[in-house]
Amino acid sequence: MKNVTLADIAAKTGYSINTISHVLHNKPDISEKNLCVEEINVTTERTIEALLNKSTHYDAVICFSDLIAMQVCHFLKKSGKRIPQDVSVIDFDNIASNFYFSPILSSVSPSKRKMAAFAIEELMRMLETKDLTPINKVFGTRLVLRDTTNNK
């Protein structure tokens, strides 16, 4: 487990601390003392269930992808929790967030077109120049609020 503050999340996403807090908890003055991150590499139902069954109280789960968020929502519903009244869920990728799944997932959406265009340009540059030096590029994101967060 790694302790992470709202300021850390705000810095990584480009949103203000108040915005992050409001989206996750509908409380702009939330305390950061219980904010933590658990990274899981295996997304089996048992792994998610074990993580969410820990005695730690949580108000929100931030997932790396829609698939993990869907699995988390499934388990939360199965365990009697209400989304978003008891627990907010938000993911990062917004690929399948508004398809065939209820509740519709809130998501941090990267600019896929810009990422794809940059990847193609970079691949062409690498092929032409034979320069395989890795490049770090930061792309903007958009916060898409839907059914799995308190957006009031």
C-alpha positions in Angstrom: 0.0 0.0 0.0 1.3 3.5 -0.9 0.0 6.6 0.7 -1.1 9.2 -1.8 -2.6 12.7 -1.1 -5.3 14.5 -3.0 -2.5 16.9 -4.1 -0.7 13.9 -5.7 -3.8 12.9 -7.6 -4.4 16.6 -8.6 -0.9 16.9 -9.9 -1.1 13.8 -12.0 -4.5 14.6 -13.5 -4.3 18.3 -13.8 -7.4 18.9 -11.8 -7.6 20.9 -8.5 -7.7 19.3 -5.1 -11.2 20.6 -4.6 -12.4 19.1 -7.9 -10.9 15.7 -7.1 -12.4 15.7 -3.6 -15.8 16.9 -4.9 -15.9 14.2 -7.6 -14.9 11.4 -5.3 -16.7 12.4 -2.2 -19.0 15.3 -2.9 -17.1 17.0 0.0 -14.6 19.7 -1.0 -13.1 19.7 2.5 -12.3 16.0 2.8 -9.4 15.0 5.0 -6.4 13.4 3.2 -5.2 11.3 6.2 -6.9 8.1 5.1 -6.2 8.4 1.4 -4.2 5.4 0.1 -3.5 3.5 -3.0 -3.3 -0.2 -3.5 -1.9 -1.4 -6.8 -3.0 -4.7 -8.1 -1.6 -6.5 -11.1 -4.1 -9.3 -11.4 -7.7 -8.3 -11.9 -9.5 -11.5 -10.9 -12.7 -11.2 -9.0 -11.0 -12.8 -6.0 -8.2 -10.2 -6.0 -10.6 -7.3 -6.2 -12.9 -8.9 -3.5 -9.9 -9.4 -1.2 -8.8 -5.8 -1.7 -12.3 -4.3 -1.1 -13.0 -6.6 1.9 -10.1 -5.2 3.9 -11.3 -3.5 7.1 -10.2 -0.1 5.8 -13.2 2.2 5.1 -13.2 3.7 1.7 -15.4 6.2 -0.1 -14.0 5.9 -3.6 -12.1 3.5 -5.8 -10.0 4.8 -8.7 -9.4 2.2 -11.4 -6.8 2.0 -14.1 -9.3 0.9 -16.8 -13.0 0.5 -17.5 -12.6 -3.3 -17.2 -11.3 -3.1 -13.7 -14.0 -0.5 -12.8 -16.7 -2.8 -14.1 -15.3 -5.6 -11.9 -15.2 -3.4 -8.9 -18.8 -2.2 -9.5 -19.9 -5.8 -9.8 -18.3 -6.8 -6.5 -19.6 -3.6 -4.7 -23.1 -4.4 -5.8 -22.8 -8.0 -4.8 -21.6 -7.0 -1.4 -24.6 -4.6 -0.9 -22.9 -1.3 -1.5 -24.7 1.4 -3.4 -22.8 3.3 -6.2 -22.2 6.3 -5.8 -24.1 6.8 -2.5 -21.7 4.5 -0.5 -18.7 4.3 -2.8 -17.7 6.3 -5.9 -15.9 4.5 -8.7 -13.9 6.3 -11.4 -11.6 4.9 -14.1 -9.0 6.0 -16.5 -9.5 5.4 -20.2 -13.2 5.9 -21.0 -13.1 3.2 -23.7 -16.2 1.2 -22.7 -17.6 3.5 -20.0 -20.9 4.3 -21.6 -21.6 0.9 -23.3 -23.6 -2.0 -22.0 -22.9 -1.5 -18.4 -24.9 -0.1 -15.6 -24.1 2.1 -13.8 -22.5 4.2 -16.5 -18.9 4.8 -15.4 -17.3 8.1 -14.6 -13.9 8.4 -16.2 -10.8 10.4 -16.8 -10.7 10.4 -20.6 -7.4 10.8 -22.4 -7.3 12.3 -25.9 -7.1 9.1 -27.9 -6.9 10.9 -31.3 -4.0 13.0 -30.2 -2.3 10.0 -28.7 -2.8 7.9 -31.8 -1.6 10.8 -34.1 1.5 11.3 -32.0 2.2 7.6 -31.9 2.0 7.4 -35.7 4.2 10.5 -36.2 6.7 9.1 -33.7 6.8 5.7 -35.3 7.4 7.3 -38.8 10.2 9.5 -37.3 11.8 6.4 -35.7 11.6 4.4 -39.0 13.1 7.3 -41.0 15.9 8.3 -38.6 16.6 5.0 -36.9 16.6 7.0 -33.7 14.8 4.7 -31.1 15.3 7.1 -28.2 12.1 6.9 -26.0 10.1 10.1 -25.8 7.8 11.2 -22.9 4.8 13.1 -23.9 2.0 14.4 -21.7 -1.5 14.5 -23.2 -4.5 16.4 -21.7 -7.4 14.6 -20.2 -11.1 15.3 -19.7 -13.1 14.4 -16.6 -16.3 12.7 -17.7 -18.8 12.6 -14.8 -21.5 9.9 -15.0 -23.4 7.6 -12.7 -20.6 6.2 -10.5 -19.6 9.5 -8.8 -21.5 12.0 -6.7 -21.8 14.9 -9.2 -24.2 17.1 -7.3 
